């Protein structure tokens, strides 16, 4: 009997040691971060990495993934592969509303920062000219999708006839050059890059369609946030410091963007001019966007305020 008791005690002590060790490892392990490929909106992350703002907060951050689209980031959250991400508000709202992920928005990253681009020699001179043309968007339910609908109306209406195709932004310039599309709407620096390459011209900036519209956000996995509240607060502080740095030292921020994108200085400077970097969440803009998605049937919500409480980090 004593042997049995001793064996059980040893077993449970072993589990306790293992559990404590795993818990400690969880606290010590780096924050697994993701962002979108060459997305100039995510400059605050690159600044924090380059200037050591995470280190100043005692945070270990590893880039776990660089993705081509927001839905890919949401899939990584769903698989438990990342803890935080700089990503579009649109895929975040859609994934949370549809129950595929449990994440919350920590802060705004930017407002505005997209543009409608047509061919360099295109005869399209205004927004109504986009109707009945082949236009590319990064994805349905994206902010760019919303902006285009605000411009030309419902794609499905008989009076509209606009043909919309989904193309990842890195592939949009090639599609425009080869006349597969008449234009595209994308986030920076792709519009600025199309102009620099002599392929396209900016028809209108997104801020002219919807002033101060929300765009990218800093998002956290809710399970990670519940277990690491102190680290989440420090992350927000590092993010704010990056935003301040961009405003105060734009020339240095441009050089950091060049380093992370590999693009030329002219393209980066033109791209940055079209982006407003802010950390305070545009709550009213978020609500408007949620209503848009709900109205189109991309998501199904009965209580907007309840959803806002779920998606915004408290």
MOKASUL-V603159 format. One record per backbone hydrogen bond with DSSP energy under -1.0 kcal/mol. NH is the residue of the N-H (numbers start at 0). CO is the residue of the C=O. E is the energy in kcal/mol with one decimal. If there is no record, write none. Layout:
BEGIN
nh = (NH,NH)
co = (CO,CO)
e = (E,E)
END
This chain:
BEGIN
nh = (4,5,6,7,8,9,10,11,12,13,14,15,16,17,18,19,20,21,22,23,24,25,26,27,28,30,32,34,36,38,39,41,42,44,45,46,47,48,49,50,52,55,57,58,61,63,64,66,72,73,74,75,76,77,78,79,80,82,83,84,85,86,88,91,92,93,94,95,96,97,98,99,103,104,105,106,107,108,109,110,111,114,115,116,117,119,121,129,130,132,134,135,136,141,145,146,147,148,149,150,151,152,156,160,162,164,166,170,171,174,175,176,177,178,179,180,181,182,183,184,185,187,189,192,193,194,195,196,197,198,199,200,202,203,205,207,208,209,212,214,216,217,218,219,220,221,224,225,226,227,231,232,233,234,235,236,237,238,239,240,241,242,243,244,245,246,247,248,252,253,254,255,256,257,258,259,260,261,267,268,269,270,271,272,273,274,275,282,285,286,287,288,289,290,291,292,293,294,295,297,298,306,307,308,309,310,311,312)
co = (0,1,2,3,4,5,6,7,8,9,10,11,12,13,14,15,16,17,18,19,20,21,22,23,24,59,61,64,66,35,187,38,39,41,41,42,43,44,45,46,47,51,54,53,30,32,32,34,68,69,70,71,72,73,74,76,75,31,31,218,33,216,214,87,88,89,90,91,92,93,95,94,219,310,217,217,278,215,215,275,212,185,203,183,200,198,118,126,127,129,162,182,164,138,141,142,143,144,145,146,147,148,153,156,132,134,136,167,168,170,171,172,173,175,174,174,133,133,116,135,114,112,186,188,189,190,191,192,194,193,193,117,115,115,113,204,205,205,209,109,86,106,84,103,82,101,220,221,222,223,227,228,229,230,231,232,233,234,235,236,237,238,239,240,241,242,243,244,248,249,250,251,252,253,254,255,256,257,263,264,265,266,267,268,270,271,110,280,281,282,283,284,285,286,287,288,289,290,291,292,292,302,303,304,305,306,307,104)
e = (-2.6,-3.1,-2.5,-2.5,-2.8,-2.5,-2.3,-2.6,-2.4,-2.1,-2.1,-2.2,-2.4,-2.6,-3.1,-2.5,-2.6,-2.9,-2.5,-2.5,-2.8,-2.3,-1.9,-2.1,-2.3,-3.6,-3.3,-1.5,-3.6,-1.7,-1.4,-2.1,-1.5,-1.0,-1.4,-2.7,-2.1,-2.3,-2.7,-3.1,-1.4,-2.0,-1.8,-2.8,-2.6,-3.3,-1.2,-2.5,-1.2,-2.2,-2.0,-1.6,-2.1,-2.6,-1.8,-1.6,-2.5,-2.7,-2.1,-2.0,-2.3,-2.3,-2.9,-1.1,-2.6,-2.4,-2.4,-2.3,-2.7,-2.0,-1.2,-2.1,-2.3,-3.4,-3.4,-1.1,-2.2,-2.5,-1.3,-2.5,-2.7,-1.9,-2.9,-3.5,-2.3,-2.2,-2.0,-2.2,-1.5,-1.6,-2.9,-2.1,-2.3,-1.3,-2.2,-2.6,-2.3,-2.1,-2.2,-1.1,-2.9,-2.1,-1.4,-1.5,-2.4,-2.2,-2.1,-2.5,-1.4,-1.6,-2.2,-2.6,-1.8,-1.3,-2.4,-1.1,-3.2,-1.2,-2.5,-2.1,-1.7,-2.3,-1.4,-2.8,-2.3,-1.7,-2.3,-2.2,-1.4,-2.1,-1.7,-2.5,-3.0,-1.1,-2.9,-1.5,-1.0,-2.6,-1.5,-1.4,-3.1,-2.7,-2.9,-2.5,-2.9,-2.7,-2.4,-2.4,-1.4,-1.8,-2.0,-2.0,-1.8,-2.1,-2.1,-1.8,-2.3,-2.5,-2.3,-2.0,-1.8,-2.1,-2.4,-2.1,-2.3,-1.7,-2.3,-3.2,-2.2,-2.6,-1.6,-1.7,-2.2,-2.2,-2.0,-1.9,-1.9,-2.7,-2.0,-2.8,-2.2,-2.2,-2.9,-1.7,-1.3,-1.8,-2.1,-1.6,-2.3,-2.4,-2.2,-2.1,-2.4,-2.3,-1.8,-2.3,-2.4,-2.6,-1.7,-1.7,-1.2,-1.8,-2.4,-1.9,-1.0,-2.2,-1.9,-2.4)
END
